């Protein structure tokens, strides 16, 4: 079982951030998944880049009905709650 670093229950969804260190080191870690309340996987956030180990999600939060995810490379992204796609990205470093 993968280690959960963060878990957010929001409306009818459960969003989990998994430990990126448990993923293969030669590919991006797609380590944020969303489930319905019955445990069915709805979506996984796609990778922002293809930069192997530096492309992993490190933080998630919901504010004003918007899911935000930050990655190791210094980007903050707004994520579509319906399908997990990246709506926009801002470099913060």
C-alpha positions as CSV (number, residue, x, y, z in Angstrom):
1,X,0.0,0.0,0.0
2,X,1.3,3.4,-0.9
3,X,2.0,6.0,1.8
4,X,-0.5,8.9,1.8
5,X,1.1,12.2,2.6
6,X,-2.1,14.3,2.3
7,X,-5.7,13.5,2.1
8,X,-8.6,15.9,1.3
9,X,-12.2,15.0,1.4
10,X,-14.1,17.6,-0.6
11,X,-17.8,17.3,-1.4
12,X,-18.2,13.8,-3.0
13,X,-14.5,13.3,-3.7
14,X,-11.4,12.0,-1.8
15,X,-8.1,13.4,-3.2
16,X,-4.9,11.8,-2.1
17,X,-1.3,12.8,-2.4
18,X,1.1,9.8,-2.3
19,X,4.8,9.8,-1.3
20,X,6.7,10.5,-4.5
21,X,9.7,8.6,-3.2
22,X,7.8,5.4,-3.8
23,X,7.6,5.8,-7.5
24,X,10.1,4.8,-10.2
25,X,13.1,7.2,-10.4
26,X,13.3,7.2,-14.2
27,X,9.8,8.6,-14.9
28,X,7.5,11.4,-13.5
29,X,5.5,10.5,-10.4
30,X,1.8,10.9,-11.1
31,X,1.1,10.8,-7.4
32,X,-2.2,12.6,-6.9
33,X,-5.4,10.6,-7.3
34,X,-9.0,11.3,-6.8
35,X,-11.6,8.8,-5.7
36,X,-15.4,8.8,-5.2
37,X,-16.6,8.1,-1.7
38,X,-17.0,4.4,-2.6
39,X,-13.3,4.2,-3.4
40,X,-13.5,4.1,-7.2
41,X,-10.6,5.9,-9.0
42,X,-11.9,8.9,-10.9
43,X,-8.7,10.5,-12.2
44,X,-5.0,11.0,-11.7
45,X,-3.3,14.4,-12.2
46,X,-1.1,14.3,-15.2
47,X,2.6,15.1,-15.1
48,X,3.4,18.8,-15.7
49,X,6.7,17.9,-17.6
50,X,8.6,14.8,-18.4
51,X,11.6,15.6,-16.1
52,X,11.6,12.3,-14.4
53,X,12.2,12.6,-10.6
54,X,11.8,16.3,-10.4
55,X,8.3,16.0,-11.8
56,X,6.2,15.1,-8.8
57,X,3.4,16.7,-6.8
58,X,4.4,17.9,-3.3
59,X,1.3,19.6,-1.9
60,X,-2.4,19.8,-2.6
61,X,-5.2,22.1,-1.2
62,X,-8.7,23.2,-1.9
63,X,-9.7,26.9,-1.6
64,X,-12.7,28.7,-3.0
65,X,-13.8,25.5,-4.7
66,X,-10.5,25.2,-6.6
67,X,-8.0,22.4,-6.3
68,X,-4.4,23.6,-6.3
69,X,-1.4,21.3,-6.6
70,X,2.3,22.3,-6.2
71,X,5.2,20.4,-7.7
72,X,8.8,19.9,-6.9
73,X,9.9,22.2,-9.7
74,X,8.2,25.2,-8.2
75,X,4.9,25.3,-10.1
76,X,1.5,25.9,-8.6
77,X,-1.3,24.5,-10.7
78,X,-5.1,24.7,-10.7
79,X,-6.5,21.3,-11.4
80,X,-9.9,20.6,-12.9
81,X,-11.9,18.7,-10.2
82,X,-13.9,16.8,-12.8
83,X,-11.1,15.1,-14.7
84,X,-7.7,16.0,-13.1
85,X,-6.4,18.0,-16.0
86,X,-4.1,21.0,-15.4
87,X,-6.1,24.2,-16.0
88,X,-3.3,26.7,-15.5
89,X,0.2,26.8,-14.0
90,X,2.2,29.6,-12.3
91,X,6.0,29.4,-11.7
92,X,6.5,30.3,-8.0
93,X,10.2,29.8,-7.3
